Amino acid sequence: MGSDEDRDWDFDEAEVAVGLTCGYLRITQPREIADYVRTLTDLASMAVHGVGARQLITAAVATLG
């Protein structure tokens, strides 16, 4: 995982800031912040790291031939 400077998003309870390829998104509505935090939490729970990630990538490459 990269350093904090490498990521394209940042959030807290007051604001979510996302760097996009064509601009910058700033979310400040509490309901939208909650949605964003819930989505990031869901995605983080699905993330695979280390050996597990290597196994998935190796299997995908083998499948593609």
All heavy atoms as TSV, in Angstrom:
chain	resi	resn	atom	element	x	y	z
A	1	MET	N	N	0.848	-1.177	0.000
A	1	MET	CA	C	0.000	0.000	0.000
A	1	MET	C	C	0.890	1.235	0.000
A	1	MET	O	O	1.921	1.287	0.634
A	1	MET	CB	C	-0.909	-0.010	1.231
A	1	MET	CG	C	-1.868	1.163	1.201
A	1	MET	SD	S	-2.695	1.464	2.752
A	1	MET	CE	C	-4.108	0.472	2.628
A	2	GLY	N	N	0.496	2.275	-0.712
A	2	GLY	CA	C	1.290	3.482	-0.798
A	2	GLY	C	C	1.157	4.343	0.437
A	2	GLY	O	O	0.370	4.086	1.335
A	3	SER	N	N	1.939	5.385	0.466
A	3	SER	CA	C	1.880	6.316	1.585
A	3	SER	C	C	0.622	7.169	1.488
A	3	SER	O	O	-0.068	7.170	0.470
A	3	SER	CB	C	3.118	7.211	1.579
A	3	SER	OG	O	3.079	8.068	0.454
A	4	ASP	N	N	0.327	7.916	2.545
A	4	ASP	CA	C	-0.840	8.792	2.536
A	4	ASP	C	C	-0.777	9.794	1.392
A	4	ASP	O	O	-1.798	10.192	0.848
A	4	ASP	CB	C	-0.963	9.544	3.866
A	4	ASP	CG	C	-1.450	8.635	4.981
A	4	ASP	OD1	O	-1.910	7.514	4.682
A	4	ASP	OD2	O	-1.360	9.044	6.148
A	5	GLU	N	N	0.421	10.197	0.992
A	5	GLU	CA	C	0.555	11.173	-0.077
A	5	GLU	C	C	0.184	10.577	-1.427
A	5	GLU	O	O	-0.140	11.293	-2.361
A	5	GLU	CB	C	1.990	11.719	-0.142
A	5	GLU	CG	C	2.400	12.544	1.063
A	5	GLU	CD	C	2.823	11.687	2.247
A	5	GLU	OE1	O	3.318	10.557	2.045
A	5	GLU	OE2	O	2.637	12.142	3.391
A	6	ASP	N	N	0.236	9.237	-1.557
A	6	ASP	CA	C	-0.039	8.574	-2.828
A	6	ASP	C	C	-1.523	8.335	-3.065
A	6	ASP	O	O	-1.934	8.097	-4.181
A	6	ASP	CB	C	0.674	7.219	-2.896
A	6	ASP	CG	C	2.174	7.357	-2.953
A	6	ASP	OD1	O	2.652	8.418	-3.378
A	6	ASP	OD2	O	2.860	6.404	-2.562
A	7	ARG	N	N	-2.330	8.369	-2.041
A	7	ARG	CA	C	-3.738	8.034	-2.227
A	7	ARG	C	C	-4.496	9.217	-2.824
A	7	ARG	O	O	-4.088	10.364	-2.724
A	7	ARG	CB	C	-4.364	7.568	-0.931
A	7	ARG	CG	C	-4.513	8.647	0.102
A	7	ARG	CD	C	-5.059	8.070	1.385
A	7	ARG	NE	N	-5.287	9.153	2.301
A	7	ARG	CZ	C	-5.319	9.025	3.597
A	7	ARG	NH1	N	-5.154	7.846	4.137
A	7	ARG	NH2	N	-5.541	10.052	4.378
A	8	ASP	N	N	-5.641	8.887	-3.442
A	8	ASP	CA	C	-6.436	9.895	-4.126
A	8	ASP	C	C	-7.706	10.248	-3.372
A	8	ASP	O	O	-8.641	10.775	-3.946
A	8	ASP	CB	C	-6.788	9.409	-5.534
A	8	ASP	CG	C	-5.581	9.343	-6.428
A	8	ASP	OD1	O	-4.706	10.200	-6.291
A	8	ASP	OD2	O	-5.514	8.423	-7.252
A	9	TRP	N	N	-7.744	9.953	-2.067
A	9	TRP	CA	C	-8.916	10.263	-1.261
A	9	TRP	C	C	-8.487	10.513	0.179
A	9	TRP	O	O	-7.423	10.102	0.605
A	9	TRP	CB	C	-9.932	9.117	-1.317
A	9	TRP	CG	C	-9.325	7.800	-0.960
A	9	TRP	CD1	C	-8.771	6.899	-1.821
A	9	TRP	CD2	C	-9.151	7.264	0.363
A	9	TRP	NE1	N	-8.276	5.830	-1.125
A	9	TRP	CE2	C	-8.488	6.027	0.220
A	9	TRP	CE3	C	-9.486	7.703	1.624
A	9	TRP	CZ2	C	-8.170	5.225	1.309
A	9	TRP	CZ3	C	-9.160	6.895	2.708
A	9	TRP	CH2	C	-8.523	5.674	2.550
A	10	ASP	N	N	-9.327	11.192	0.898
A	10	ASP	CA	C	-9.118	11.436	2.317
A	10	ASP	C	C	-10.488	11.713	2.917
A	10	ASP	O	O	-11.347	12.301	2.258
A	10	ASP	CB	C	-8.197	12.630	2.528
A	10	ASP	CG	C	-7.645	12.688	3.938
A	10	ASP	OD1	O	-7.811	11.711	4.695
A	10	ASP	OD2	O	-7.047	13.707	4.289
A	11	PHE	N	N	-10.722	11.294	4.150
A	11	PHE	CA	C	-12.027	11.565	4.740
A	11	PHE	C	C	-11.955	11.623	6.255
A	11	PHE	O	O	-11.033	11.121	6.877
A	11	PHE	CB	C	-13.076	10.529	4.298
A	11	PHE	CG	C	-12.871	9.152	4.868
A	11	PHE	CD1	C	-13.494	8.780	6.044
A	11	PHE	CD2	C	-12.077	8.233	4.214
A	11	PHE	CE1	C	-13.315	7.517	6.573
A	11	PHE	CE2	C	-11.902	6.958	4.732
A	11	PHE	CZ	C	-12.515	6.598	5.915
A	12	ASP	N	N	-12.929	12.293	6.829
A	12	ASP	CA	C	-13.197	12.288	8.264
A	12	ASP	C	C	-14.695	12.494	8.419
A	12	ASP	O	O	-15.430	12.379	7.450
A	12	ASP	CB	C	-12.358	13.331	9.006
A	12	ASP	CG	C	-12.611	14.755	8.558
A	12	ASP	OD1	O	-13.696	15.032	7.995
A	12	ASP	OD2	O	-11.738	15.601	8.756
A	13	GLU	N	N	-15.157	12.790	9.612
A	13	GLU	CA	C	-16.597	12.934	9.829
A	13	GLU	C	C	-17.183	14.196	9.212
A	13	GLU	O	O	-18.385	14.323	9.081
A	13	GLU	CB	C	-16.912	12.923	11.335
A	13	GLU	CG	C	-16.616	11.606	12.006
A	13	GLU	CD	C	-15.137	11.417	12.313
A	13	GLU	OE1	O	-14.403	12.418	12.468
A	13	GLU	OE2	O	-14.697	10.258	12.374
A	14	ALA	N	N	-16.336	15.151	8.810
A	14	ALA	CA	C	-16.831	16.427	8.288
A	14	ALA	C	C	-16.753	16.532	6.772
A	14	ALA	O	O	-17.507	17.292	6.162
A	14	ALA	CB	C	-16.046	17.584	8.906
A	15	GLU	N	N	-15.835	15.769	6.142
A	15	GLU	CA	C	-15.631	15.950	4.707
A	15	GLU	C	C	-14.934	14.733	4.105
A	15	GLU	O	O	-14.081	14.114	4.731
A	15	GLU	CB	C	-14.764	17.185	4.475
A	15	GLU	CG	C	-14.394	17.429	3.031
A	15	GLU	CD	C	-13.550	18.670	2.872
A	15	GLU	OE1	O	-14.091	19.773	3.078
A	15	GLU	OE2	O	-12.363	18.530	2.561
A	16	VAL	N	N	-15.328	14.425	2.873
A	16	VAL	CA	C	-14.618	13.437	2.066
A	16	VAL	C	C	-14.049	14.191	0.885
A	16	VAL	O	O	-14.756	14.947	0.224
A	16	VAL	CB	C	-15.562	12.319	1.570
A	16	VAL	CG1	C	-14.829	11.398	0.602
A	16	VAL	CG2	C	-16.134	11.534	2.734
A	17	ALA	N	N	-12.763	14.008	0.627
A	17	ALA	CA	C	-12.112	14.660	-0.502
A	17	ALA	C	C	-11.535	13.582	-1.412
A	17	ALA	O	O	-10.822	12.694	-0.947
A	17	ALA	CB	C	-11.010	15.577	-0.009
A	18	VAL	N	N	-11.873	13.661	-2.702
A	18	VAL	CA	C	-11.438	12.647	-3.658
A	18	VAL	C	C	-10.783	13.338	-4.849
A	18	VAL	O	O	-11.368	14.234	-5.460
A	18	VAL	CB	C	-12.639	11.810	-4.166
A	18	VAL	CG1	C	-12.168	10.728	-5.117
A	18	VAL	CG2	C	-13.421	11.229	-3.010
A	19	GLY	N	N	-9.564	12.913	-5.163
A	19	GLY	CA	C	-8.890	13.413	-6.351
A	19	GLY	C	C	-9.259	12.553	-7.543
A	19	GLY	O	O	-9.114	11.335	-7.508
A	20	LEU	N	N	-9.790	13.153	-8.581
A	20	LEU	CA	C	-10.200	12.443	-9.783
A	20	LEU	C	C	-9.246	12.791	-10.923
A	20	LEU	O	O	-8.473	13.745	-10.821
A	20	LEU	CB	C	-11.635	12.839	-10.162
A	20	LEU	CG	C	-12.677	12.652	-9.065
A	20	LEU	CD1	C	-13.993	13.290	-9.467
A	20	LEU	CD2	C	-12.862	11.182	-8.757
A	21	THR	N	N	-9.322	12.053	-12.014
A	21	THR	CA	C	-8.444	12.360	-13.149
A	21	THR	C	C	-8.776	13.709	-13.772
A	21	THR	O	O	-7.907	14.351	-14.345
A	21	THR	CB	C	-8.547	11.273	-14.231
A	21	THR	OG1	O	-9.902	11.158	-14.646
A	21	THR	CG2	C	-8.053	9.936	-13.708
A	22	CYS	N	N	-10.021	14.145	-13.630
A	22	CYS	CA	C	-10.425	15.399	-14.265
A	22	CYS	C	C	-10.775	16.487	-13.256
A	22	CYS	O	O	-11.333	17.519	-13.616
A	22	CYS	CB	C	-11.608	15.159	-15.187
A	22	CYS	SG	S	-13.041	14.502	-14.333
A	23	GLY	N	N	-10.448	16.296	-11.994
A	23	GLY	CA	C	-10.778	17.324	-11.013
A	23	GLY	C	C	-10.709	16.808	-9.595
A	23	GLY	O	O	-9.987	15.859	-9.289
A	24	TYR	N	N	-11.498	17.426	-8.744
A	24	TYR	CA	C	-11.453	17.165	-7.320
A	24	TYR	C	C	-12.880	17.158	-6.801
A	24	TYR	O	O	-13.679	18.029	-7.145
A	24	TYR	CB	C	-10.635	18.284	-6.663
A	24	TYR	CG	C	-10.339	18.088	-5.217
A	24	TYR	CD1	C	-9.335	17.224	-4.800
A	24	TYR	CD2	C	-11.051	18.787	-4.248
A	24	TYR	CE1	C	-9.042	17.065	-3.463
A	24	TYR	CE2	C	-10.766	18.636	-2.903
A	24	TYR	CZ	C	-9.758	17.777	-2.519
A	24	TYR	OH	O	-9.476	17.611	-1.187
A	25	LEU	N	N	-13.222	16.165	-5.994
A	25	LEU	CA	C	-14.571	16.037	-5.455
A	25	LEU	C	C	-14.520	16.259	-3.953
A	25	LEU	O	O	-13.702	15.660	-3.267
A	25	LEU	CB	C	-15.107	14.636	-5.774
A	25	LEU	CG	C	-16.494	14.272	-5.286
A	25	LEU	CD1	C	-17.538	15.178	-5.928
A	25	LEU	CD2	C	-16.778	12.822	-5.614
A	26	ARG	N	N	-15.388	17.109	-3.455
A	26	ARG	CA	C	-15.456	17.392	-2.015
A	26	ARG	C	C	-16.884	17.128	-1.554
A	26	ARG	O	O	-17.819	17.787	-1.996
A	26	ARG	CB	C	-15.079	18.849	-1.777
A	26	ARG	CG	C	-14.950	19.196	-0.338
A	26	ARG	CD	C	-14.350	20.600	-0.196
A	26	ARG	NE	N	-14.794	21.126	1.061
A	26	ARG	CZ	C	-15.467	22.246	1.226
A	26	ARG	NH1	N	-15.752	23.002	0.190
A	26	ARG	NH2	N	-15.839	22.631	2.419
A	27	ILE	N	N	-17.041	16.148	-0.662
A	27	ILE	CA	C	-18.357	15.764	-0.148
A	27	ILE	C	C	-18.465	16.252	1.289
A	27	ILE	O	O	-17.605	15.951	2.112
A	27	ILE	CB	C	-18.535	14.231	-0.211
A	27	ILE	CG1	C	-18.393	13.757	-1.657
A	27	ILE	CG2	C	-19.872	13.815	0.379
A	27	ILE	CD1	C	-18.296	12.259	-1.792
A	28	THR	N	N	-19.526	17.005	1.588
A	28	THR	CA	C	-19.680	17.572	2.930
A	28	THR	C	C	-21.021	17.248	3.583
A	28	THR	O	O	-21.204	17.517	4.766
A	28	THR	CB	C	-19.513	19.098	2.895
A	28	THR	OG1	O	-20.470	19.669	2.002
A	28	THR	CG2	C	-18.109	19.484	2.449
A	29	GLN	N	N	-21.963	16.675	2.843
A	29	GLN	CA	C	-23.258	16.341	3.414
A	29	GLN	C	C	-23.120	15.088	4.286
A	29	GLN	O	O	-22.581	14.073	3.839
A	29	GLN	CB	C	-24.289	16.090	2.306
A	29	GLN	CG	C	-24.602	17.312	1.484
A	29	GLN	CD	C	-25.226	18.403	2.325
A	29	GLN	OE1	O	-26.150	18.153	3.110
A	29	GLN	NE2	N	-24.725	19.617	2.180
A	30	PRO	N	N	-23.592	15.139	5.534
A	30	PRO	CA	C	-23.425	13.995	6.443
A	30	PRO	C	C	-23.911	12.657	5.880
A	30	PRO	O	O	-23.243	11.638	6.027
A	30	PRO	CB	C	-24.239	14.397	7.671
A	30	PRO	CG	C	-24.187	15.895	7.660
A	30	PRO	CD	C	-24.231	16.276	6.211
A	31	ARG	N	N	-25.058	12.649	5.199
A	31	ARG	CA	C	-25.579	11.395	4.629
A	31	ARG	C	C	-24.638	10.870	3.553
A	31	ARG	O	O	-24.363	9.669	3.478
A	31	ARG	CB	C	-26.972	11.610	4.051
A	31	ARG	CG	C	-27.590	10.332	3.491
A	31	ARG	CD	C	-28.901	10.578	2.758
A	31	ARG	NE	N	-28.786	11.530	1.660
A	31	ARG	CZ	C	-28.256	11.247	0.460
A	31	ARG	NH1	N	-27.779	10.047	0.230
A	31	ARG	NH2	N	-28.214	12.153	-0.485
A	32	GLU	N	N	-24.108	11.766	2.718
A	32	GLU	CA	C	-23.189	11.351	1.664
A	32	GLU	C	C	-21.853	10.879	2.242
A	32	GLU	O	O	-21.247	9.942	1.723
A	32	GLU	CB	C	-22.982	12.494	0.681
A	32	GLU	CG	C	-24.240	12.819	-0.116
A	32	GLU	CD	C	-24.069	14.032	-1.003
A	32	GLU	OE1	O	-23.093	14.790	-0.821
A	32	GLU	OE2	O	-24.916	14.221	-1.885
A	33	ILE	N	N	-21.395	11.525	3.310
A	33	ILE	CA	C	-20.164	11.081	3.979
A	33	ILE	C	C	-20.370	9.675	4.533
A	33	ILE	O	O	-19.514	8.806	4.364
A	33	ILE	CB	C	-19.743	12.067	5.091
A	33	ILE	CG1	C	-19.310	13.394	4.471
A	33	ILE	CG2	C	-18.626	11.477	5.945
A	33	ILE	CD1	C	-19.095	14.509	5.481
A	34	ALA	N	N	-21.511	9.441	5.161
A	34	ALA	CA	C	-21.811	8.114	5.707
A	34	ALA	C	C	-21.841	7.067	4.597
A	34	ALA	O	O	-21.316	5.957	4.761
A	34	ALA	CB	C	-23.139	8.137	6.456
A	35	ASP	N	N	-22.427	7.410	3.447
A	35	ASP	CA	C	-22.450	6.494	2.300
A	35	ASP	C	C	-21.032	6.185	1.834
A	35	ASP	O	O	-20.693	5.035	1.538
A	35	ASP	CB	C	-23.240	7.091	1.131
A	35	ASP	CG	C	-24.732	7.158	1.381
A	35	ASP	OD1	O	-25.222	6.474	2.310
A	35	ASP	OD2	O	-25.413	7.896	0.638
A	36	TYR	N	N	-20.207	7.202	1.747
A	36	TYR	CA	C	-18.836	7.033	1.288
A	36	TYR	C	C	-18.042	6.158	2.262
A	36	TYR	O	O	-17.333	5.240	1.852
A	36	TYR	CB	C	-18.168	8.400	1.120
A	36	TYR	CG	C	-17.040	8.379	0.134
A	36	TYR	CD1	C	-17.264	8.633	-1.201
A	36	TYR	CD2	C	-15.744	8.083	0.534
A	36	TYR	CE1	C	-16.227	8.608	-2.123
A	36	TYR	CE2	C	-14.701	8.048	-0.364
A	36	TYR	CZ	C	-14.949	8.314	-1.693
A	36	TYR	OH	O	-13.928	8.277	-2.585
A	37	VAL	N	N	-18.174	6.432	3.559
A	37	VAL	CA	C	-17.466	5.642	4.568
A	37	VAL	C	C	-17.934	4.189	4.526
A	37	VAL	O	O	-17.121	3.266	4.586
A	37	VAL	CB	C	-17.658	6.250	5.977
A	37	VAL	CG1	C	-17.139	5.314	7.059
A	37	VAL	CG2	C	-16.972	7.608	6.060
A	38	ARG	N	N	-19.240	3.971	4.375
A	38	ARG	CA	C	-19.773	2.613	4.295
A	38	ARG	C	C	-19.213	1.889	3.060
A	38	ARG	O	O	-18.790	0.737	3.132
A	38	ARG	CB	C	-21.300	2.633	4.249
A	38	ARG	CG	C	-21.945	1.273	4.285
A	38	ARG	CD	C	-23.474	1.290	4.407
A	38	ARG	NE	N	-24.150	2.330	3.662
A	38	ARG	CZ	C	-24.603	3.486	4.203
A	38	ARG	NH1	N	-24.449	3.742	5.492
A	38	ARG	NH2	N	-25.227	4.375	3.456
A	39	THR	N	N	-19.166	2.585	1.926
A	39	THR	CA	C	-18.624	1.981	0.707
A	39	THR	C	C	-17.155	1.639	0.866
A	39	THR	O	O	-16.713	0.542	0.500
A	39	THR	CB	C	-18.830	2.926	-0.487
A	39	THR	OG1	O	-20.231	3.142	-0.659
A	39	THR	CG2	C	-18.246	2.346	-1.759
A	40	LEU	N	N	-16.355	2.556	1.418
A	40	LEU	CA	C	-14.930	2.282	1.623
A	40	LEU	C	C	-14.722	1.122	2.591
A	40	LEU	O	O	-13.843	0.285	2.393
A	40	LEU	CB	C	-14.213	3.526	2.142
A	40	LEU	CG	C	-13.938	4.609	1.107
A	40	LEU	CD1	C	-13.278	5.815	1.778
A	40	LEU	CD2	C	-13.054	4.098	-0.008
A	41	THR	N	N	-15.534	1.056	3.630
A	41	THR	CA	C	-15.446	-0.044	4.587
A	41	THR	C	C	-15.774	-1.377	3.914
A	41	THR	O	O	-15.077	-2.374	4.116
A	41	THR	CB	C	-16.392	0.208	5.777
A	41	THR	OG1	O	-16.021	1.434	6.404
A	41	THR	CG2	C	-16.323	-0.912	6.795
A	42	ASP	N	N	-16.829	-1.384	3.089
A	42	ASP	CA	C	-17.195	-2.600	2.362
A	42	ASP	C	C	-16.076	-3.032	1.419
A	42	ASP	O	O	-15.718	-4.215	1.357
A	42	ASP	CB	C	-18.485	-2.398	1.562
A	42	ASP	CG	C	-19.721	-2.284	2.432
A	42	ASP	OD1	O	-19.643	-2.603	3.643
A	42	ASP	OD2	O	-20.770	-1.859	1.898
A	43	LEU	N	N	-15.528	-2.089	0.665
A	43	LEU	CA	C	-14.450	-2.417	-0.268
A	43	LEU	C	C	-13.203	-2.896	0.469
A	43	LEU	O	O	-12.547	-3.852	0.036
A	43	LEU	CB	C	-14.122	-1.211	-1.143
A	43	LEU	CG	C	-15.195	-0.831	-2.162
A	43	LEU	CD1	C	-14.838	0.501	-2.835
A	43	LEU	CD2	C	-15.393	-1.929	-3.191
A	44	ALA	N	N	-12.884	-2.258	1.585
A	44	ALA	CA	C	-11.711	-2.676	2.364
A	44	ALA	C	C	-11.881	-4.101	2.891
A	44	ALA	O	O	-10.913	-4.864	2.941
A	44	ALA	CB	C	-11.481	-1.703	3.523
A	45	SER	N	N	-13.104	-4.468	3.243
A	45	SER	CA	C	-13.335	-5.825	3.758
A	45	SER	C	C	-13.182	-6.874	2.658
A	45	SER	O	O	-12.939	-8.045	2.947
A	45	SER	CB	C	-14.713	-5.937	4.405
A	45	SER	OG	O	-15.734	-5.933	3.428
A	46	MET	N	N	-13.305	-6.471	1.394
A	46	MET	CA	C	-13.153	-7.392	0.268
A	46	MET	C	C	-11.718	-7.453	-0.255
A	46	MET	O	O	-11.384	-8.350	-1.031
A	46	MET	CB	C	-14.053	-6.961	-0.886
A	46	MET	CG	C	-15.526	-7.109	-0.610
A	46	MET	SD	S	-16.467	-6.679	-2.093
A	46	MET	CE	C	-17.099	-5.079	-1.623
A	47	ALA	N	N	-10.894	-6.520	0.163
A	47	ALA	CA	C	-9.530	-6.447	-0.357
A	47	ALA	C	C	-8.712	-7.668	0.047
A	47	ALA	O	O	-8.877	-8.217	1.133
A	47	ALA	CB	C	-8.852	-5.174	0.160
A	48	VAL	N	N	-7.848	-8.081	-0.855
A	48	VAL	CA	C	-6.951	-9.204	-0.606
A	48	VAL	C	C	-5.528	-8.672	-0.709
A	48	VAL	O	O	-5.200	-7.914	-1.620
A	48	VAL	CB	C	-7.178	-10.332	-1.627
A	48	VAL	CG1	C	-6.277	-11.519	-1.345
A	48	VAL	CG2	C	-8.642	-10.760	-1.637
A	49	HIS	N	N	-4.686	-9.072	0.241
A	49	HIS	CA	C	-3.308	-8.580	0.293
A	49	HIS	C	C	-2.335	-9.739	0.369
A	49	HIS	O	O	-2.711	-10.861	0.705
A	49	HIS	CB	C	-3.111	-7.688	1.534
A	49	HIS	CG	C	-4.053	-6.538	1.609
A	49	HIS	ND1	N	-3.807	-5.336	0.996
A	49	HIS	CD2	C	-5.264	-6.417	2.207
A	49	HIS	CE1	C	-4.817	-4.518	1.223
A	49	HIS	NE2	N	-5.721	-5.151	1.959
A	50	GLY	N	N	-1.077	-9.463	0.101
A	50	GLY	CA	C	-0.015	-10.435	0.317
A	50	GLY	C	C	-0.174	-11.707	-0.496
A	50	GLY	O	O	-0.480	-11.679	-1.692
A	51	VAL	N	N	0.009	-12.843	0.177
A	51	VAL	CA	C	-0.014	-14.158	-0.477
A	51	VAL	C	C	-1.352	-14.401	-1.167
A	51	VAL	O	O	-1.403	-14.902	-2.292
A	51	VAL	CB	C	0.289	-15.275	0.547
A	51	VAL	CG1	C	0.106	-16.644	-0.083
A	51	VAL	CG2	C	1.691	-15.130	1.093
A	52	GLY	N	N	-2.432	-14.035	-0.511
A	52	GLY	CA	C	-3.757	-14.231	-1.111
A	52	GLY	C	C	-3.916	-13.466	-2.412
A	52	GLY	O	O	-4.465	-13.987	-3.393
A	53	ALA	N	N	-3.431	-12.235	-2.454
A	53	ALA	CA	C	-3.494	-11.438	-3.674
A	53	ALA	C	C	-2.630	-12.061	-4.763
A	53	ALA	O	O	-3.038	-12.154	-5.925
A	53	ALA	CB	C	-3.046	-10.008	-3.392
A	54	ARG	N	N	-1.438	-12.500	-4.387
A	54	ARG	CA	C	-0.548	-13.132	-5.364
A	54	ARG	C	C	-1.201	-14.384	-5.959
A	54	ARG	O	O	-1.110	-14.638	-7.161
A	54	ARG	CB	C	0.788	-13.488	-4.713
A	54	ARG	CG	C	1.809	-14.044	-5.700
A	54	ARG	CD	C	3.150	-14.289	-5.046
A	54	ARG	NE	N	3.683	-13.116	-4.378
A	54	ARG	CZ	C	4.351	-12.129	-4.992
A	54	ARG	NH1	N	4.556	-12.183	-6.283
A	54	ARG	NH2	N	4.825	-11.118	-4.294
A	55	GLN	N	N	-1.878	-15.164	-5.122
A	55	GLN	CA	C	-2.553	-16.376	-5.612
A	55	GLN	C	C	-3.671	-16.023	-6.609
A	55	GLN	O	O	-3.822	-16.689	-7.631
A	55	GLN	CB	C	-3.108	-17.180	-4.452
A	55	GLN	CG	C	-2.045	-17.824	-3.595
A	55	GLN	CD	C	-2.580	-18.436	-2.316
A	55	GLN	OE1	O	-3.663	-18.072	-1.843
A	55	GLN	NE2	N	-1.817	-19.338	-1.735
A	56	LEU	N	N	-4.440	-15.002	-6.310
A	56	LEU	CA	C	-5.499	-14.580	-7.230
A	56	LEU	C	C	-4.929	-14.109	-8.561
A	56	LEU	O	O	-5.455	-14.434	-9.629
A	56	LEU	CB	C	-6.346	-13.467	-6.596
A	56	LEU	CG	C	-7.299	-13.886	-5.496
A	56	LEU	CD1	C	-7.940	-12.653	-4.852
A	56	LEU	CD2	C	-8.364	-14.818	-6.039
A	57	ILE	N	N	-3.866	-13.314	-8.506
A	57	ILE	CA	C	-3.253	-12.803	-9.732
A	57	ILE	C	C	-2.657	-13.953	-10.549
A	57	ILE	O	O	-2.840	-14.014	-11.767
A	57	ILE	CB	C	-2.182	-11.742	-9.393
A	57	ILE	CG1	C	-2.860	-10.508	-8.804
A	57	ILE	CG2	C	-1.366	-11.388	-10.633
A	57	ILE	CD1	C	-1.907	-9.543	-8.134
A	58	THR	N	N	-1.973	-14.859	-9.879
A	58	THR	CA	C	-1.375	-16.009	-10.564
A	58	THR	C	C	-2.458	-16.854	-11.239
A	58	THR	O	O	-2.310	-17.274	-12.390
A	58	THR	CB	C	-0.556	-16.860	-9.586
A	58	THR	OG1	O	0.470	-16.035	-9.021
A	58	THR	CG2	C	0.070	-18.058	-10.257
A	59	ALA	N	N	-3.559	-17.086	-10.544
A	59	ALA	CA	C	-4.660	-17.856	-11.118
A	59	ALA	C	C	-5.274	-17.135	-12.324
A	59	ALA	O	O	-5.585	-17.770	-13.331
A	59	ALA	CB	C	-5.730	-18.125	-10.054
A	60	ALA	N	N	-5.417	-15.829	-12.228
A	60	ALA	CA	C	-5.976	-15.057	-13.348
A	60	ALA	C	C	-5.059	-15.119	-14.565
A	60	ALA	O	O	-5.520	-15.312	-15.692
A	60	ALA	CB	C	-6.214	-13.609	-12.925
A	61	VAL	N	N	-3.757	-14.970	-14.352
A	61	VAL	CA	C	-2.800	-15.040	-15.458
A	61	VAL	C	C	-2.824	-16.427	-16.090
A	61	VAL	O	O	-2.815	-16.567	-17.315
A	61	VAL	CB	C	-1.375	-14.679	-14.959
A	61	VAL	CG1	C	-0.326	-14.994	-16.002
A	61	VAL	CG2	C	-1.312	-13.202	-14.575
A	62	ALA	N	N	-2.896	-17.464	-15.266
A	62	ALA	CA	C	-2.942	-18.842	-15.781
A	62	ALA	C	C	-4.214	-19.064	-16.611
A	62	ALA	O	O	-4.187	-19.728	-17.656
A	62	ALA	CB	C	-2.870	-19.839	-14.631
A	63	THR	N	N	-5.336	-18.505	-16.156
A	63	THR	CA	C	-6.592	-18.656	-16.867
A	63	THR	C	C	-6.534	-17.967	-18.238
A	63	THR	O	O	-7.062	-18.476	-19.219
A	63	THR	CB	C	-7.756	-18.059	-16.043
A	63	THR	OG1	O	-7.853	-18.779	-14.815
A	63	THR	CG2	C	-9.075	-18.144	-16.786
A	64	LEU	N	N	-5.876	-16.816	-18.278
A	64	LEU	CA	C	-5.778	-16.067	-19.532
A	64	LEU	C	C	-4.792	-16.702	-20.511
A	64	LEU	O	O	-4.807	-16.406	-21.696
A	64	LEU	CB	C	-5.376	-14.622	-19.249
A	64	LEU	CG	C	-6.411	-13.807	-18.471
A	64	LEU	CD1	C	-5.841	-12.454	-18.084
A	64	LEU	CD2	C	-7.677	-13.653	-19.290
A	65	GLY	N	N	-3.904	-17.536	-19.964
A	65	GLY	CA	C	-2.956	-18.252	-20.826
A	65	GLY	C	C	-1.773	-17.446	-21.069
A	65	GLY	O	O	-1.087	-17.100	-21.818
